[in-house]
């Protein structure tokens, strides 16, 4: 696993990015999306 990130809106989509694929090297890096039951927190508002 390389990166985890949540989607926008209800933040119920979890994105998982891999750097390589050891089961199928021809695929290279892969992006997975999983819908989760418990939403994540929205990102905090930035203040400058």
N, C-alpha and C positions, 0 to 999 in steps of 0.2 A: 504494500500500500504506500502510496506517495502523498496523497492529499485527501482531506475530507472537507466538504463544504456543504452548507445547506442552501436550499433554493429560496426564492423570493415569495412574497405573498404570505401564505399560511405557514411557510417554513416547514413543510411536511415532506419535502423531497430532500434526500441525502445523496450527494454526489460523491463518488469515490473514484479517484484517478490513480492508475497504476503506471509505473515507469516502463515495465516490460511484462510479458506474459510467458511464464515458464512452461505452461502446458501447451501453448501454441505460439512459438516464437515469431511466426510470420505475422501475427496480429500486432505485435509491438505493444505500445501502451494502450490501455483500455479505459474507457469512462463508463462507470456503472451508475445507474440511478435507482434508488430504493425509496418507496413511499413508507414512511414510518407512522406508527400510531400516535406517538406523543410528539407534538410540534416542538421545534427548537425555539430559542429566543431570537427576536429580531435584532439586527445589529444596532448598537447604540448610535444616537445622533452625534455627529462630530460638531464640536464647537471650536471656533477659531478666535 
